[in-house]
Amino acid sequence: MLLAGFSTFLFLLNLAMLLIAVVALFIAVTAREDAYRAADKQTKMFWLIILGVTVAVNLLVPMLFLQIAGLVASIVFMVDVRPALQQVSGGGRGGRRGGSSSDGPYGPYNGGR
């Protein structure tokens, strides 16, 4: 019973790593080539190769060491490259440009002051 639970956990872990890699690859494919240069990041082709190899490793060669290396690359892309690409491309959360978490629909919320 314990072994079945552990194998289920490993399956879910592999699925999560694959999902992160696929999402990162999709974002890398859809971003413009010039945005990578403007954000002063590696080239688009570099990230497509790294993330494509990550997806292939997760699908074809499920070795945990290689999957963790790919996970690190995917996380670096998601937390470093993606926000820089969004900033350069003018994309923000919810279509808002700038603004803070305290902004309401009619401007900043200052607590009734």
Backbone as numpy.savetxt, mean C-alpha at the origin, in Angstrom:
# Nx Ny Nz CAx CAy CAz Cx Cy Cz
-6.35 -30.87 16.68 -7.18 -29.68 16.68 -6.31 -28.42 16.68
-5.24 -28.45 17.47 -4.34 -27.31 17.53 -3.64 -27.09 16.19
-3.27 -28.19 15.54 -2.60 -28.11 14.25 -3.54 -27.52 13.18
-4.82 -27.89 13.24 -5.79 -27.35 12.29 -5.97 -25.85 12.49
-6.01 -25.42 13.73 -6.12 -23.99 14.02 -4.90 -23.22 13.56
-3.72 -23.81 13.73 -2.49 -23.15 13.30 -2.42 -23.06 11.78
-2.86 -24.12 11.09 -2.85 -24.08 9.62 -3.85 -23.06 9.11
-4.97 -22.91 9.79 -5.94 -21.87 9.41 -5.34 -20.48 9.61
-4.64 -20.30 10.71 -3.98 -19.02 10.97 -2.95 -18.71 9.89
-2.13 -19.70 9.51 -1.14 -19.49 8.46 -1.79 -19.19 7.12
-2.90 -19.86 6.82 -3.63 -19.58 5.58 -4.12 -18.14 5.56
-4.69 -17.68 6.66 -5.18 -16.30 6.73 -4.03 -15.29 6.65
-2.90 -15.63 7.25 -1.73 -14.77 7.18 -1.23 -14.68 5.74
-1.14 -15.80 5.05 -0.73 -15.80 3.65 -1.71 -15.01 2.79
-3.00 -15.16 3.06 -4.02 -14.44 2.31 -3.89 -12.93 2.54
-3.63 -12.53 3.77 -3.47 -11.10 4.07 -2.23 -10.52 3.38
-1.13 -11.27 3.38 0.08 -10.79 2.70 -0.14 -10.68 1.20
-0.88 -11.63 0.64 -1.19 -11.58 -0.79 -2.09 -10.39 -1.10
-3.07 -10.14 -0.27 -3.99 -9.02 -0.49 -3.26 -7.68 -0.44
-2.37 -7.51 0.52 -1.61 -6.27 0.61 -0.73 -6.08 -0.62
-0.10 -7.15 -1.07 0.76 -7.07 -2.25 -0.05 -6.75 -3.51
-1.22 -7.35 -3.66 -2.05 -7.09 -4.84 -2.55 -5.65 -4.84
-2.97 -5.15 -3.69 -3.44 -3.76 -3.60 -2.30 -2.80 -3.91
-1.12 -3.05 -3.37 0.03 -2.19 -3.64 0.40 -2.23 -5.12
0.35 -3.40 -5.73 0.65 -3.52 -7.17 -0.38 -2.77 -7.99
-1.64 -2.86 -7.63 -2.69 -2.13 -8.35 -2.48 -0.62 -8.27
-2.13 -0.13 -7.08 -1.89 1.30 -6.91 -0.66 1.72 -7.72
0.37 0.89 -7.74 1.58 1.20 -8.50 1.29 1.23 -10.00
0.45 0.33 -10.47 0.11 0.29 -11.90 -0.70 1.52 -12.30
-1.62 1.95 -11.45 -2.52 3.04 -11.82 -1.90 4.43 -11.63
-0.79 4.54 -10.91 -0.16 5.85 -10.71 0.58 6.27 -11.98
0.68 7.56 -12.18 1.36 8.10 -13.36 2.87 7.97 -13.20
3.55 7.78 -14.32 5.02 7.64 -14.33 5.69 8.91 -13.82
5.21 10.07 -14.24 5.86 11.32 -13.84 5.66 11.64 -12.36
4.64 11.04 -11.75 4.42 11.28 -10.31 5.55 10.67 -9.48
6.10 9.56 -9.92 7.21 8.94 -9.21 8.43 9.86 -9.23
8.69 10.44 -10.40 9.84 11.36 -10.50 9.59 12.63 -9.70
8.38 13.16 -9.75 8.07 14.38 -9.03 8.13 14.17 -7.51
7.79 12.97 -7.06 7.83 12.67 -5.63 9.22 12.26 -5.18
10.17 12.19 -6.11 11.55 11.83 -5.84 11.64 10.42 -5.22
10.90 9.50 -5.82 10.91 8.09 -5.41 11.52 7.26 -6.54
11.69 5.98 -6.31 12.19 5.10 -7.36 11.22 5.14 -8.55
11.66 4.61 -9.68 10.84 4.67 -10.88 9.63 3.74 -10.76
8.67 3.97 -11.64 7.48 3.14 -11.66 7.85 1.70 -12.00
8.75 1.52 -12.95 9.15 0.17 -13.34 9.79 -0.59 -12.17
10.59 0.09 -11.37 11.20 -0.52 -10.18 10.12 -1.08 -9.27
9.11 -0.26 -8.94 8.06 -0.70 -8.03 7.19 -1.77 -8.66
6.95 -1.70 -9.97 6.17 -2.75 -10.62 6.89 -4.09 -10.56
8.20 -4.08 -10.75 8.97 -5.32 -10.68 8.97 -5.88 -9.26
9.27 -5.03 -8.28 9.33 -5.48 -6.89 7.98 -6.03 -6.44
6.91 -5.29 -6.70 5.59 -5.72 -6.24 5.06 -6.89 -7.06
5.40 -6.95 -8.34 5.01 -8.10 -9.15 5.68 -9.38 -8.68
6.96 -9.29 -8.35 7.67 -10.45 -7.80 7.06 -10.84 -6.46
6.67 -9.87 -5.67 6.03 -10.16 -4.38 4.74 -10.94 -4.57
3.91 -10.51 -5.51 2.65 -11.22 -5.77 2.95 -12.63 -6.28
3.92 -12.76 -7.19 4.27 -14.08 -7.73 4.80 -15.01 -6.63
5.62 -14.48 -5.73 6.14 -15.30 -4.63 5.00 -15.75 -3.73
4.08 -14.85 -3.43 2.96 -15.22 -2.57 2.07 -16.28 -3.21
1.95 -16.25 -4.53 1.09 -17.22 -5.20 1.81 -18.54 -5.50
3.07 -18.46 -5.94 3.73 -19.64 -6.48 4.73 -20.30 -5.54
5.42 -19.52 -4.72 6.49 -20.05 -3.87 6.22 -19.62 -2.43
5.30 -20.27 -1.75 4.94 -19.81 -0.40 6.01 -20.13 0.65
7.16 -19.48 0.51 8.22 -19.60 1.53 8.13 -18.37 2.43
8.00 -18.58 3.70 7.72 -17.50 4.64 8.77 -16.40 4.59
10.06 -16.75 4.45 11.10 -15.74 4.42 10.92 -14.81 3.22
10.65 -15.37 2.06 10.44 -14.54 0.86 9.15 -13.74 0.97
8.13 -14.31 1.56 6.87 -13.60 1.73 7.03 -12.41 2.68
7.81 -12.58 3.73 8.04 -11.47 4.67 8.83 -10.36 3.99
9.83 -10.72 3.17 10.58 -9.70 2.43 9.65 -8.93 1.49
8.75 -9.64 0.84 7.76 -8.98 -0.02 6.79 -8.13 0.76
6.42 -8.59 1.95 5.53 -7.81 2.80 6.18 -6.49 3.21
7.47 -6.55 3.53 8.20 -5.32 3.88 8.19 -4.35 2.69
8.43 -4.86 1.49 8.41 -4.01 0.29 7.02 -3.41 0.07
5.98 -4.20 0.27 4.61 -3.71 0.09 4.28 -2.64 1.12
4.71 -2.85 2.36 4.43 -1.87 3.42 5.19 -0.58 3.14
6.44 -0.68 2.70 7.21 0.53 2.35 6.50 1.29 1.26
6.00 0.59 0.25 5.27 1.26 -0.82 4.03 1.95 -0.28
3.25 1.24 0.55 1.98 1.78 1.03 2.15 2.96 1.98
3.18 2.96 2.83 3.31 4.03 3.82 4.26 5.14 3.41
5.09 4.92 2.39 6.04 5.95 1.98 5.77 6.46 0.58
5.69 5.56 -0.37 5.57 5.96 -1.77 4.16 6.42 -2.10
3.15 5.67 -1.69 1.77 6.01 -2.01 1.36 7.40 -1.53
1.64 7.78 -0.25 1.28 9.14 0.17 2.02 10.22 -0.63
3.28 9.96 -0.98 4.03 10.94 -1.78 3.43 11.07 -3.17
3.00 9.96 -3.76 2.36 10.01 -5.07 1.03 10.75 -4.99
0.27 10.52 -3.93 -1.00 11.23 -3.77 -0.79 12.72 -3.60
0.23 13.09 -2.84 0.50 14.51 -2.62 0.90 15.20 -3.92
1.74 14.55 -4.71 2.18 15.12 -5.97 1.04 15.18 -6.98
0.20 14.14 -6.98 -0.91 14.07 -7.95 -2.08 14.93 -7.54
-2.07 15.47 -6.33 -3.17 16.32 -5.88 -4.33 15.53 -5.32
-4.17 14.24 -5.15 -5.24 13.43 -4.58 -5.15 13.43 -3.08
-6.30 13.52 -2.45 -6.34 13.46 -0.99 -7.45 12.55 -0.56
-7.64 12.44 0.72 -8.72 11.59 1.22 -10.06 12.25 0.94
-10.96 11.48 0.38 -12.31 11.97 0.18 -12.38 13.13 -0.80
-11.36 13.32 -1.61 -11.39 14.39 -2.59 -11.05 15.75 -2.01
-10.74 15.82 -0.70 -10.40 17.10 -0.09 -8.93 17.37 -0.30
-8.61 18.60 -0.55 -7.20 18.97 -0.67 -6.85 19.79 0.55
-5.85 19.33 1.27 -5.49 20.01 2.51 -6.51 19.68 3.57
-6.66 20.56 4.53 -7.64 20.35 5.57 -7.12 19.47 6.67
-7.82 19.49 7.78 -7.41 18.67 8.90 -8.57 17.80 9.34
-8.32 16.98 10.35 -9.36 16.08 10.82 -10.48 16.83 11.54
-10.25 18.08 11.91 -11.30 18.83 12.61 -12.13 19.68 11.65
-11.90 19.57 10.36 -12.69 20.33 9.40 -14.07 19.72 9.26
-15.06 20.58 9.30 -16.43 20.15 9.05 -16.80 20.44 7.61
-18.07 20.24 7.26 -18.47 20.48 5.87 -18.43 21.94 5.47
-18.44 22.87 6.44 -18.43 24.29 6.13 -17.17 24.99 6.58
-16.13 24.23 6.92 -14.88 24.82 7.35 -14.40 24.19 8.64
-13.37 24.80 9.23 -12.81 24.22 10.45 -13.77 24.32 11.63
-13.78 23.29 12.45 -14.58 23.29 13.66 -13.68 23.72 14.80
-14.05 24.78 15.51 -13.20 25.29 16.58 -13.82 25.11 17.96
-14.75 24.21 18.11 -15.31 23.90 19.43 -16.27 24.95 19.93
-16.90 25.71 19.07 -17.90 26.69 19.48 -17.30 27.99 19.99
-16.02 28.24 19.73 -15.39 29.48 20.19 -15.57 30.57 19.20
